């Protein structure tokens, strides 16, 4: 028996080699086709191939002998070369006597050794001599070809990989819509599915504004002029989300299996599963009802984990998309120029600004309109935790569950790079990846495991190192935020369930004793001494619900009375006439002082005193409750940005999209200090 592994390499290069989102989507689709192509090739060749692990961009399986392994790898790589030019796929095999965890580790070592010794995929596309370079990539241009019934747009030079990716984007769209029909979020809801299909096509065109002709990714019968209405995408967000602890499951499979109670594990391992893609399908020794052998248990466990994670990621996306659709509709309701508004329907506008770029495995990459990045991440993480907590296998595989033996949800980290529309996509994606790495530092802390989300808003076109960008404000930000969602811990959510669990609550900023107390900070500098080495509490890890509450108060919105973001169907009570928003001019001054203090260590005492003076004056001039609710002036840095990045509908519900006027607005002011508040 031989163990065979085929996998894609250089996925980021393949997906992001072009700035065109249509090509990114098509490339992502092609990566997910490796496993179906491999299983189909085995069946066509009559090879008795047994899948061991199937995931996006990788498949491991067993075949009877070396000739079968060579034939299968050769057939798949030739097919990829023909159908997905530019996609880098390698295959290796090794002889085994039995499927074990050690053999699975060894096949990865063989693959790494082989990949170091072979030429890169770019060597297939030589550009010297006399070759014209494509417009949107570093690859050589190729003659326009009819692929999947369509031709690329005229007037531009496309490489062959670009042409194939563009043609496949429609298939990616159609597959996502088909999956939505099976989703519990969309089942029997044709209107939402229609919105999803329309939104994906419209946004694809908006992000990829080439002059299109019929067949260049448009479905037959679609009119490009009518499927691309104007949409404001001046500020977009590239979101990357990655699961926590998934790699640890695969690195120690035996320990992962042992952490699952026997009854739950048997629900996956005991039922007979199709064992072969070839002829016949071998029957386990002892008959079809015999307990599976240890290698068979290992195989079934790997397949089950991969399948369930893939379902959770996909279903979490659909649930988050639906919530964004509802908030988007509330935000757009009543705006002029919206001819597609339908009275009385669950949705009041057509295009929902969410486009999945990568959707598979335990992670995803999504493109959204800038103001919906944080709501999408929070909704996705909430759904991810809930679904994993309800799964009979996954609820036992989180780091906390494996350590404490208590079913708990798996967690994930999310990062969003909010950038201007023309900003290079691959740079925004790199920044989003770095943000996820920062979020994981909080979310994977020992005994404080939780889902986390963070962002960076890049308001100019300056390209700087991602690490330097984040380091510039780490001393006065509450990011990354902890989701701190409460979820059920069993497959049947029941309020009386003994296994219902909540993630450990984050204690929030802890005020040290002595002069570091936040209560002392607002005092005027003249009335107290400021220690140069003053240590302030760390704000990082503040809960997302708390930041939403602060944002609501900071903006003077007072409709929603609950904690955290308002549910998409929450009835809006209108803005609170008594609510006072925090003045933008004062907030900007505090932000500048915070930034100056972080950049000038030798002026710590002076700038800390000035920040305290500003905060004390704000407490005197404004509503005391507003300033006391915010508590720490360092929150102002995040709150200024969240004012622009969170829709009012997300914070307050349907009828409160306008900030409340401050009490006494318009009355004549008599002092210079209060006059500044009106600027």
For each residue, the residues with C-beta under 8 A, 3 or more apart:
1: 62 63 64 65 95 96 97 98
2: 62 63 64 65 66 68 69 93 94 95 96
3: 52 60 61 62 93 94 95 96 99 103 104 107
4: 49 60 61 62 63 69 72 73 91 92 93
5: 58 59 60 91 92 93 107 108 110 111
6: 34 38 58 59 73 76 77 89 90 91
7: 34 57 58 59 89 90 91 111
8: 11 14 31 34 57 58 87 88 89
9: 88 89 90 115 121
10: 13 14 88 120 121
11: 8 14 15 31 57
12: 15 16 426 429
13: 10 16 17 88
14: 8 10 11 17 27 30 31 86 87 88 121 161
15: 11 12 24 27 28 31 357 358
16: 12 13 24 425 426 429
17: 13 14 23 27 86 137 138 139 161
18: 23 24 136 137 162 165
19: 136 424 425 426
20: 23 24 136 162 166 208 210
21: 24 25 204 207 208 355 357 367 425
22: 25 26 165 166 169 204 207 208 217
23: 17 18 20 26 27 136 162 165 166 169 208
24: 15 16 18 20 21 27 28 165 357 425
25: 21 22 28 29 165 169 172 173 204 355 356 357
26: 22 23 29 30 164 165 166 167 168 169 171 172
27: 14 15 17 23 24 30 31 87 161 165 168
28: 15 24 25 31 32 172 357 358 359 360
29: 25 26 32 33 168 169 171 172 175
30: 14 26 27 33 83 84 87 164 165 168
31: 8 11 14 15 27 28 34 56 57 87 360
32: 28 29 35 56 57 360
33: 29 30 36 37 83 84
34: 6 7 8 31 37 38 57 58 59 76 80 89
35: 32 38 39 54 55 56 58 59
36: 33 39 40
37: 33 34 40 41 76 79 80 83
38: 6 34 35 41 42 49 59 61 72 76
39: 35 36 42 43 49 51 59 277
40: 36 37 43 44
41: 37 38 44 45 72 75 76 79
42: 38 39 45 47 49 61 63 72 277 278
43: 39 40 46 47 277 278
44: 40 41 75
45: 41 42 68 71 72 75
46: 43 278 279
47: 42 43 63 64 68 71 72 277 278
48: 63 64 68 276 277 278 279 280 282
49: 4 38 39 42 61 62 63 68 72 276 277 278
50: 61 62 63 275 276 277 299
51: 39 54 59 60 61 277 299 303
52: 3 60 61 62 99 104 298 299 302 303
53: 58 59 60 104 302 303 306
54: 35 51 58 59 60 303 306 307
55: 35 58 59 306 310 360 361
56: 31 32 35 310 360 361
57: 7 8 11 31 32 34 360 361
58: 5 6 7 8 34 35 53 54 55
59: 5 6 7 34 35 38 39 51 53 54 55
60: 3 4 5 51 52 53 54 104 107 302
61: 3 4 38 42 49 50 51 52
62: 1 2 3 4 49 50 52 96 99
63: 1 2 4 42 47 48 49 50 68 69 72 93
64: 1 2 47 48 68
65: 1 2 68 69
66: 2 69 70 93 95
67: 70 71
68: 2 45 47 48 49 63 64 65 71 72
69: 2 4 63 65 66 72 73 93
70: 66 67 73 74 93
71: 45 47 67 68 74 75
72: 4 38 41 42 45 47 49 63 68 69 75 76 91
73: 4 6 69 70 76 77 91 92 93
74: 70 71 77 78
75: 41 44 45 71 72 78 79
76: 6 34 37 38 41 72 73 79 80 89 91
77: 6 73 74 80 81 89 90 91
78: 74 75 81 82
79: 37 41 75 76 82 83
80: 34 37 76 77 83 84 87 89
81: 77 78 84 85 124
82: 78 79 85
83: 30 33 37 79 80 164
84: 30 33 80 81 87 161 164
85: 81 82 124 160 161 164
86: 14 17 121 124 125 139 159 160 161 164
87: 8 14 27 30 31 80 84 121 161
88: 8 9 10 13 14 120 121
89: 6 7 8 9 34 76 77 80
90: 6 7 9 77 111 114 115 118
91: 4 5 6 7 72 73 76 77
92: 4 5 73 107 110 111 114
93: 2 3 4 5 63 66 69 70 73 107
94: 2 3 103 106 107 110
95: 1 2 3 66
96: 1 2 3 62 99 100 103
97: 1
98: 1 103 295
99: 3 52 62 96 103 104 295 298 299
100: 96 103 104 295 298
101: 104 105 253 254 298
102: 105 106
103: 3 94 96 98 99 100 106 107
104: 3 52 53 60 99 100 101 107 108 253
105: 101 102 108 109
106: 94 102 103 109 110
107: 3 5 60 92 93 94 103 104 110 111
108: 5 104 105 111 112
109: 105 106 112 113
110: 5 92 94 106 107 113 114
111: 5 7 90 92 107 108 114 115
112: 108 109 115 116
113: 109 110 116 117
114: 90 92 110 111 117 118
115: 9 90 111 112 118
116: 112 113
117: 113 114
118: 90 114 115
119: 123
120: 10 88 123
121: 9 10 14 86 87 88 124
122: 125 139
123: 119 120 126
124: 81 85 86 121
125: 86 122 139 140 159
126: 123 131 140
127: 131 133 139 140
128: 131
129:
130:
131: 126 127 128 140 141
132: 140 141 157
133: 127 138 139 140 141 157
134: 137 138 139 140 141 142 157 158 159 162
135: 141 156 157 158
136: 18 19 20 23 156 158 162
137: 17 18 134 159 161 162
138: 17 133 134
139: 17 86 122 125 127 133 134 159 160 161 162
140: 125 126 127 131 132 133 134 159
141: 131 132 133 134 135 157 158 159
142: 134 145 158 159 160 163
143:
144: 151 152 154 158 163
145: 142 151 152 160 163
146: 149 150 151 215
147: 150 163 164 167
148: 167 168 170 171
149: 146 215 220
150: 146 147 166 167 170 214 215 216 217 218
151: 144 145 146 213 215 216
152: 144 145 156 158 162 163 166 216
153: 156 210 211 212 213 216
154: 144 211 213
155: 211
156: 135 136 152 153 210
157: 132 133 134 135 141
158: 134 135 136 141 142 144 152 162 163 166
159: 86 125 134 137 139 140 141 142 162 163
160: 85 86 139 142 145 163 164
161: 14 17 27 84 85 86 87 137 139 164 165
162: 18 20 23 134 136 137 139 152 158 159 165 166
163: 142 144 145 147 152 158 159 160 166 167
164: 26 30 83 84 85 86 147 160 161 167 168
165: 18 22 23 24 25 26 27 30 161 162 168 169
166: 20 22 23 26 150 152 158 162 163 169 216 217
167: 26 147 148 150 163 164 170 171 217
168: 26 27 29 30 148 164 165 171 172
169: 22 23 25 26 29 165 166 172 173 204 217
170: 148 150 167 173 174 217 218 219
171: 26 29 148 167 168 174 175
172: 25 26 28 29 168 169 175 176
173: 25 169 170 176 177 197 200 201 204
174: 170 171 177 178
175: 29 171 172 178 179
176: 172 173 179 180 196 200 356 359
177: 173 174 180 181 193 196 197 200
178: 174 175 181 182
179: 175 176 182 183 314 318
180: 176 177 183 185 186 192 193 196 318
181: 177 178 186 187 193
182: 178 179 187
183: 179 180 186 187 314 315 318
184: 187 315
185: 180 192 315 318 319 321 322
186: 180 181 183 189 192 193 196 318 322
187: 181 182 183 184
188:
189: 186 192 193
190: 193 194
191: 194 195 345 346 347
192: 180 185 186 189 195 196 322 325 346 347
193: 177 180 181 186 189 190 196 197
194: 190 191 197 198
195: 191 192 198 199 325 347 350 352
196: 176 177 180 186 192 193 199 200 321 352
197: 173 177 193 194 200 201
198: 194 195 201 202 227 350 351
199: 195 196 202 203 350 351 352 353 354 355
200: 173 176 177 196 197 203 204 355
201: 173 197 198 204 205 218 219 222 227
202: 198 199 205 206 227 228 229 231 350 351
203: 199 200 206 207 231 351 353 354 355 367
204: 21 22 25 169 173 200 201 207 208 217 355
205: 201 202 208 209 212 224 227 228
206: 202 203 209 228 231 233
207: 21 22 203 204 233 236 355 367
208: 20 21 22 23 204 205
209: 205 206
210: 20 153 156 216
211: 153 154 155
212: 153 205 216 217 218 224
213: 151 153 154 216 224
214: 150 218 220 222 224
215: 146 149 150 151 218
216: 150 151 152 153 166 210 212 213
217: 22 150 166 167 169 170 204 212
218: 150 170 201 212 214 215 222 224 227
219: 170 201 222
220: 149 214
221:
222: 201 214 218 219 226 227
223: 226 227
224: 205 212 213 214 218 227 228
225: 228
226: 222 223 229
227: 198 201 202 205 218 222 223 224
228: 202 205 206 224 225
229: 202 226 350 351
230:
231: 202 203 206 351 353
232: 369
233: 206 207 236 353 369 421
234: 420 421
235: 369 370 371 418 419 420 421
236: 207 233 367 368 369 370 418 419 420 421
237: 367 368 369 370 372 373 416 417 418 419 455
238: 365 366 367 416 417 419 425 428 429 431 432
239: 365 366 367 368 373 376 377 414 415 416 432
240: 363 364 365 414 415 416 429 432 433 435 436
241: 363 364 365 366 377 380 381 412 413 414 415 436
242: 362 363 412 413 436 440
243: 246 309 313 362 363 384 410 411 412
244: 398 399 410 411 412 413 440 443 444 449 451
245: 248 249 397 398 399 410 411 444
246: 243 249 250 309 362 410
247: 250 251
248: 245 251 252 256 399
249: 245 246 252 253 256 305 397
250: 246 247 253 302
251: 247 248
252: 248 249 255 256
253: 101 104 249 250 256 257 298 301 302
254: 101 257 258
255: 252 258 259 402
256: 248 249 252 253 259 260 301 305 397 402
257: 253 254 260 265 297 298 301
258: 254 255
259: 255 256 396 397 401 402 405
260: 256 257 264 265 393 396 397
261: 264 265 396
262: 265 266
263: 266 267
264: 260 261 267 268 392 393 396
265: 257 260 261 262 268 269 301 393
266: 262 263 269 270
267: 263 264 270 271 392
268: 264 265 271 300 301 304 392 393
269: 265 266 292 297 300 301 304
270: 266 267 291 292
271: 267 268
272: 284 288 289
273: 300 303
274: 277 281
275: 50 281 282 284 296
276: 48 49 50 279 280 281 282
277: 39 42 43 47 48 49 50 51 274
278: 42 43 46 47 48 49 281
279: 46 48 276
280: 48 276
281: 274 275 276 278
282: 48 275 276
283: 287 288
284: 272 275 287 288 290 292 293 296
285: 290 293
286: 290 291
287: 283 284 290
288: 272 283 284
289: 272
290: 284 285 286 287
291: 270 286
292: 269 270 284 296 297 300
293: 284 285 296 297
294: 297 298
295: 98 99 100 298 299
296: 275 284 292 293 299 300
297: 257 269 292 293 294 300 301
298: 52 99 100 101 253 257 294 295 301 302
299: 50 51 52 99 295 296 302 303
300: 268 269 273 292 296 297 303 304
301: 253 256 257 265 268 269 297 298 304 305
302: 52 53 60 250 253 298 299 305 306
303: 51 52 53 54 273 299 300 306 307
304: 268 269 300 301 307 308 393
305: 249 256 301 302 308 309 393 394 397
306: 53 54 55 302 303 309 310
307: 54 303 304 310 311
308: 304 305 311 312 391 393 394
309: 243 246 305 306 312 313 361 362 394
310: 55 56 306 307 313 314 360 361
311: 307 308 314 315 387
312: 308 309 315 316 384 387 388 391 394 410
313: 243 309 310 316 317 359 360 361 362 363 364 384
314: 179 183 310 311 317 318 359
315: 183 184 185 311 312 318 319 383 387
316: 312 313 319 320 380 381 383 384 387
317: 313 314 320 321 356 359 364 366 380
318: 179 180 183 185 186 314 315 321 322
319: 185 315 316 322 323 379 380 383
320: 316 317 323 324 354 376 379 380 383
321: 185 196 317 318 324 325 352 354 376
322: 185 186 192 318 319 325 326
323: 319 320 326 327 375 379 568
324: 320 321 327 328 352 353 354 368 372 375 376 379
325: 192 195 321 322 328 329 347 352
326: 322 323 329 330 346 347 568 569
327: 323 324 330 331 372 375 568 647 649 650
328: 324 325 331 332 349 352 353 372 647
329: 325 326 332 333 346 347 348 349
330: 326 327 333 348 568 572 649 653 654 657
331: 327 328 647 648 649 657
332: 328 329 335 338 341 348 349
333: 329 330 341 348 349 654
334: 341
335: 332 338
336:
337:
338: 332 335 341 348 349
339:
340: 349 350
341: 332 333 334 338 348 349
342: 345 347 348
343: 348
344:
345: 191 342 348
346: 191 192 326 329
347: 191 192 195 325 326 329 342 350
348: 329 330 332 333 338 341 342 343 345
349: 328 329 332 333 338 340 341
350: 195 198 199 202 229 340 347
351: 198 199 202 203 229 231
352: 195 196 199 321 324 325 328
353: 199 203 231 233 324 328 368 369 372
354: 199 203 320 321 324 366 367 368 372 376
355: 21 25 199 200 203 204 207 366 367 368
356: 25 176 317 359 364 365 366 367
357: 15 21 24 25 28 365 366 367
358: 15 28 363 364 365
359: 28 176 313 314 317 356 364 365
360: 28 31 32 55 56 57 310 313 363 364
361: 55 56 57 309 310 313
362: 242 243 246 309 313 412
363: 240 241 242 243 313 358 360
364: 240 241 313 317 356 358 359 360
365: 238 239 240 241 356 357 358 359 429 432
366: 238 239 241 317 354 355 356 357 376
367: 21 203 207 236 237 238 239 354 355 356 357
368: 236 237 239 324 353 354 355 372 373 376 416
369: 232 233 235 236 237 353 372
370: 235 236 237 373 418 457 645
371: 235 644 645 646 647
372: 237 324 327 328 353 354 368 369 375 376 647
373: 237 239 368 370 376 377 416 418 455 645
374: 377 378 416 453 455 642 645 646
375: 323 324 327 372 378 379 565 646 647 650
376: 239 320 321 324 354 366 368 372 373 379 380
377: 239 241 373 374 380 381 414 416 453
378: 374 375 381 382 453 483 544 565
379: 319 320 323 324 375 376 382 383
380: 241 316 317 319 320 376 377 383 384 412 414
381: 241 316 377 378 384 385 411 412 414 451 453 483 485
382: 378 379 385 386 483 485 487
383: 315 316 319 320 379 380 386 387
384: 243 312 313 316 380 381 387 388 409 410 411 412 451
385: 381 382 388 389 409 410 411 451 483 485 487 503
386: 382 383 389 390 409 485 487 488 493
387: 311 312 315 316 383 384 390 391
388: 312 384 385 391 394 395 398 409 410
389: 385 386 395 407 408 409 487 488 489 490 501
390: 386 387 395 488 490 491 492 493
391: 308 312 387 388 394 395 491
392: 264 267 268 395 491
393: 260 264 265 268 304 305 308 396 397
394: 305 308 309 312 388 391 397 398 410
395: 388 389 390 391 392 398 401 407 408 409 410 489 490 491
396: 259 260 261 264 393 401 402 407
397: 245 249 256 259 260 305 393 394 401 402 410
398: 244 245 388 394 395 401 402 408 409 410 411 449
399: 244 245 248 402 403 444 449
400: 403 404 406 408 447 449
401: 259 395 396 397 398 404 405 406 407 408
402: 255 256 259 396 397 398 399 405
403: 399 400
404: 400 401 408
405: 259 401 402
406: 400 401 489 499 501
407: 389 395 396 401 489 490 499 501
408: 389 395 398 400 401 404 489 501 503
409: 384 385 386 388 389 395 398 487 489 501 503
410: 243 244 245 246 312 384 385 388 394 395 397 398
411: 243 244 245 381 384 385 398 443 449 450 451 452 483 503
412: 241 242 243 244 362 380 381 384 443 451
413: 241 242 244 436 437 439 440 443 451 452 453 480
414: 239 240 241 377 380 381 436 439 451 452 453 454
415: 239 240 241 431 432 433 434 435 436 438 439 453 454 455 456
416: 237 238 239 240 368 373 374 377 432 435 453 454 455 456
417: 237 238 428 429 431 432 435 455 456 458
418: 235 236 237 370 373 455 456 457 458 645
419: 235 236 237 238 423 428 431 458
420: 234 235 236 423 458 459 461
421: 233 234 235 236
422: 461
423: 419 420 427 428 458 461
424: 19 427 428 463
425: 16 19 21 24 238 428 429
426: 12 16 19 429 430
427: 423 424 430 431 463
428: 238 417 419 423 424 425 431 432 458
429: 12 16 238 240 365 417 425 426 432 433
430: 426 427 433 434 466
431: 238 415 417 419 427 428 434 435 456 458 466 469
432: 238 239 240 365 415 416 417 428 429 435 436
433: 240 415 429 430 436 437
434: 415 430 431 437 438 466 467 470
435: 240 415 416 417 431 432 438 439 454 455 456 466 470 480
436: 240 241 242 413 414 415 432 433 439 440
437: 413 433 434 440 441
438: 415 434 435 441 442 454 470 479 480
439: 413 414 415 435 436 442 443 452 453 454 480
440: 242 244 413 436 437 443 444 452
441: 437 438 444 445 480
442: 438 439 445 448 450 452 480 482 540 541
443: 244 411 412 413 439 440 449 450 451 452 480 482
444: 244 245 399 440 441 449
445: 441 442 448 449
446:
447: 400 504
448: 442 445 504 506 541
449: 244 398 399 400 411 443 444 445 503 504
450: 411 442 443 482 483 484 503 504 506
451: 244 381 384 385 411 412 413 414 443 482 483 485 503
452: 411 413 414 439 440 442 443 480 481 482 483 541
453: 374 377 378 381 413 414 415 416 439 480 481 483 544
454: 414 415 416 435 438 439 479 480 481
455: 237 373 374 415 416 417 418 435 479 645
456: 415 416 417 418 431 435 469 470
457: 370 418 641 644 645
458: 417 418 419 420 423 428 431 462 469
459: 420
460:
461: 420 422 423
462: 458
463: 424 427
464: 468 469
465: 468 469
466: 430 431 434 435 469 470
467: 434 470 471
468: 464 465 471 472
469: 431 456 458 464 465 466 472
470: 434 435 438 456 466 467 473 474
471: 467 468 474
472: 468 469 595 598 599
473: 470 476 477 594 595 598 637
474: 470 471 477 540
475: 594 597 598
476: 473 539 594 595 597 598 634 637
477: 473 474 539 540 634 637 638
478: 481 539 540 541 542 547 634 635 638
479: 438 454 455 540 638
480: 413 435 438 439 441 442 443 452 453 454 540 541
481: 452 453 454 478 541 542 543 544 547
482: 442 443 450 451 452 503 506 541 542 543 544
483: 378 381 382 385 411 450 451 452 453 503 543 544
484: 450 502 503 505 506 543 544 545
485: 381 382 385 386 451 502 503
486: 502 503
487: 382 385 386 389 409 501 502 503
488: 386 389 390 492 493 494 497 499 500 501
489: 389 395 406 407 408 409 497 499 500 501
490: 389 390 395 407 493 494 497 499 500
491: 390 391 392 395
492: 390 488 497
493: 386 390 488 490 497 500
494: 488 490 497 500
495: 500
496:
497: 488 489 490 492 493 494 500
498:
499: 406 407 488 489 490
500: 488 489 490 493 494 495 497
501: 389 406 407 408 409 487 488 489
502: 484 485 486 487 505
503: 385 408 409 411 449 450 451 482 483 484 485 486 487
504: 447 448 449 450
505: 484 502 543
506: 448 450 482 484 541 542 543
507: 510
508: 542 543 546
509: 518 537 538 539 542 631 632
510: 507 537 538
511: 516 517 518 519 537
512: 516 517 535 537
513: 516 517
514: 517
515: 520 528 529 530 531 534
516: 511 512 513 520 534 535 536 537
517: 511 512 513 514 520 521
518: 509 511 521 536 537 631 632
519: 511 522
520: 515 516 517 523 528
521: 517 518 611 612 615 632 633
522: 519 612 615 616 619 627
523: 520 527 528 612 616
524: 527 528 612 613 616
525: 528 530 609 610 612 613
526:
527: 523 524
528: 515 520 523 524 525
529: 515
530: 515 525 534 605 608 609 612
531: 515 534 605
532: 604 605
533: 604
534: 515 516 530 531 604 608
535: 512 516
536: 516 518 632 634
537: 509 510 511 512 516 518 632
538: 509 510 541
539: 476 477 478 509 542 632 634 635
540: 442 474 477 478 479 480
541: 442 448 452 478 480 481 482 506 538
542: 478 481 482 506 508 509 539 546 547
543: 481 482 483 484 505 506 508 546 547
544: 378 453 481 482 483 484 547 548 564 565
545: 484 548 549 563 564 565
546: 508 542 543 549 550 564
547: 478 481 542 543 544 550 551 638 642
548: 544 545 551 552 564 565 646 650 651
549: 545 546 552 553 563 564 629
550: 546 547 553 554 629 630 635 639
551: 547 548 554 555 639 642 643 646 651
552: 548 549 555 557 558 560 651 652
553: 549 550 556 557 579 582 626 629 630
554: 550 551 581 582 626 630 639 642 643
555: 551 552 581 582 643 648 651 659
556: 553 575 576 579 580 581 582 659 660 661 662
557: 552 553 560 575 576 579 648 651 652 656 659 660
558: 552 573 575 576 578 579 652 656 660
559: 566 572 573 574 575 576 652 653 655 656
560: 552 557 566 570 572 573 651 652 653 656
561: 573
562: 566 567 570
563: 545 549
564: 544 545 546 548 549
565: 375 378 544 545 548 650 651
566: 559 560 562 570 572 649 650 651 652 653
567: 562 570 653
568: 323 326 327 330
569: 326
570: 560 562 566 567 653 654
571: 653 654 655
572: 330 559 560 566 649 652 653 654 655 656
573: 558 559 560 561 653 655 656
574: 559 655 656
575: 556 557 558 559 579 652 656 658 659 660
576: 556 557 558 559 579 660
577: 660 661
578: 558 660 663
579: 553 556 557 558 575 576 660
580: 556 622 623 626 660 662 663
581: 554 555 556 659 660 662
582: 553 554 555 556 586 587 618 622 626 630 636 639
583: 586 587 622 676 677 678 679
584: 587 588 640
585: 588 589 676 677 679
586: 582 583 589 590 614 618 676 677
587: 582 583 584 590 591 636 639 640
588: 584 585 591 592 640
589: 585 586 592 593 614
590: 586 587 593 594 611 614 615 633 636
591: 587 588 594 595 636 637 640
592: 588 589 595 596
593: 589 590 596 597 607 610 611 614
594: 473 475 476 590 591 597 598 611 633 634 636 637
595: 472 473 476 591 592 598 599
596: 592 593 599 600 603 607
597: 475 476 593 594 600 603 604 607 608 611
598: 472 473 475 476 594 595
599: 472 595 596
600: 596 597 603 604 607
601: 604
602:
603: 596 597 600 606 607
604: 532 533 534 597 600 601 607 608
605: 530 531 532 608 609
606: 603 609 610
607: 593 596 597 600 603 604 610 611
608: 530 534 597 604 605 611 612
609: 525 530 605 606 612 613
610: 525 593 606 607 613 614
611: 521 590 593 594 597 607 608 614 615 633
612: 521 522 523 524 525 530 608 609 615 616
613: 524 525 609 610 616 617
614: 586 589 590 593 610 611 617 618 633
615: 521 522 590 611 612 618 619 627 633
616: 522 523 524 612 613 619 620
617: 613 614 620 621 673
618: 582 586 614 615 621 622 627
619: 522 615 616 622 624 627 628
620: 616 617
621: 617 618 673 674 677
622: 580 582 583 618 619 626 627 677
623: 580 626 627 663
624: 619 627 628
625: 628 629
626: 553 554 580 582 622 623 629 630
627: 522 615 618 619 622 623 624 630
628: 619 624 625 631
629: 549 550 553 625 626
630: 550 553 554 582 626 627 633 635 636 639
631: 509 518 628 635
632: 509 518 521 536 537 539 635
633: 521 590 594 611 614 615 630 636
634: 476 477 478 536 539 594 637
635: 478 539 550 630 631 632 638 639
636: 582 587 590 591 594 630 633 639 640
637: 473 476 477 591 594 634 640 641
638: 477 478 479 547 635 641 642
639: 550 551 554 582 587 630 635 636 642 643
640: 584 587 588 591 636 637 643 644
641: 457 637 638 644 645
642: 374 547 551 554 638 639 645 646
643: 551 554 555 639 640 646
644: 371 457 640 641
645: 370 371 373 374 418 455 457 641 642
646: 371 374 375 548 551 642 643 650 651
647: 327 328 331 371 372 375 650 651 657
648: 331 555 557 651 652 656 657 658 659
649: 327 330 331 566 572 652 653 654 657
650: 327 375 548 565 566 646 647
651: 548 551 552 555 557 560 565 566 646 647 648 656
652: 552 557 558 559 560 566 572 575 648 649 656 657
653: 330 559 560 566 567 570 571 572 573 649 656
654: 330 333 570 571 572 649
655: 559 571 572 573 574
656: 557 558 559 560 572 573 574 575 648 651 652 653
657: 330 331 647 648 649 652
658: 575 648
659: 555 556 557 575 581 648
660: 556 557 558 575 576 577 578 579 580 581
661: 556 577 665
662: 556 580 581 665
663: 578 580 623
664: 667
665: 661 662 678
666:
667: 664
668:
669: 674 675 677 678
670: 674
671: 674 675
672: 675 676
673: 617 621 676 677
674: 621 669 670 671 677 678
675: 669 671 672 678 679
676: 583 585 586 672 673 679
677: 583 585 586 621 622 669 673 674
678: 583 665 669 674 675
679: 583 585 675 676
